[in-house]
Amino acid sequence: MRKILIIILLLTACAKRVKKYYIVKKKKFKEPVLKVLIIENKNPLWIGGTNVFYAVDRKGKRYKFFANQRLKIKRESKRGAVYLEGKRTNLNLPVRFYTKGKGYLLVQGKRYRGNVMIDPFLRVINEVKMEDYLKSVVPLEIGSPFLSNFEALKAQAVCARSYALRKYLERKNNFFHLYGDIRDQVYGGRDAEREITDLAVKLTKGEVVLYRNEIALTLFHSTCGGRTAYFDEAFPGKEFIPYLKSVRCNFHGKDLCKNSPYYRWERRFSVREFKELLSKNISDMVSINIRPQDIIDFRISERGPSGRVKEIRVKTRKGTFDFKGYEIRKLLKKGRNLPSNYFSFKKRGKNVIIIGRGFGHGVGLCQYGALALAKKGVNYERILKFYYSGTKIKKIY
Ligand SMILES: [Zn+2]
């Protein structure tokens, strides 16, 4: 009986590890239309079009508007209200807006490809084709698009496509598939597009990173500081992912991301300042009021195999608290979170000095490293395989 139970448990664990929808079968994939959440919690909203545009309500009734017309959408009743030139229209939310031909929709003055859906909570969803979405994501995510690092732009395009496709499959039945900000990937619509990154997207159309026919979780970050992190170092409690393991971001003895302003960094505090900062941040995080004089001890209680801080233990008069993963960067937040959890600290006289490396979670592709590899003439497939061990690149549509 016990044996059977163990087998059942193992089987369910395996089924959970590789969700069937990540698997790329022989059948052809079609370019998906992504639902990207671009705005939430803004009231009122302004919608327009660069050409004639249309609105369709829940009952399928269609309304036509002209390029110079702007609609003001306010949440004042359950269904929301749509105003045109100061007058309330018959339109009730949810509403889907679209254009025909070459025009773009305008949301808060910004141009968007595809359709825009607004629900009664004034959440704005852009329904956009994957390749159009990527044209906006790649320049915003990679930051410095030049011809000299073109292969890195292509690597970023494949990376962003794989990430988005995986989320799309995972959240297929949800109200939206992707956040248009750092919660997933930064997306800015048509205005963010650049010619050079458009080309990187076009030349890699439909290509994704696969690991054993599974669409890889292609996490990336700005700067690793010399060595990338294991997935479970940055995301404690999560499973081990074989292709998200630590690699040396190094080429012929030189660290690839050393041109990043965050390759090495330092934070200095007086002991008093440090205790004030800790007590404030801990109070915010654990909802217990901790004063600077309550802090007894602060230590790195665990490091991961790549050298990153996995756990910090703070002893206070009100209890001992352990912080893991992203919490560590919040624990030492001063205005902004700590750039990474790849650091050591020392006490020198009346000062505490934190000496750190890298920016971001450190898992997967290091963007500064990828840019440097591209400059050295390494092609995008090799860049991707360098950071995602044991993967392959495949065109699936
Ligand atoms: Zn790096």
Residues whose N, C-alpha, C, O or C-beta is under 5 A from the ligand:
A	BS01	ZN	T223 C224 G225 G226 C249 C257 C366 G369
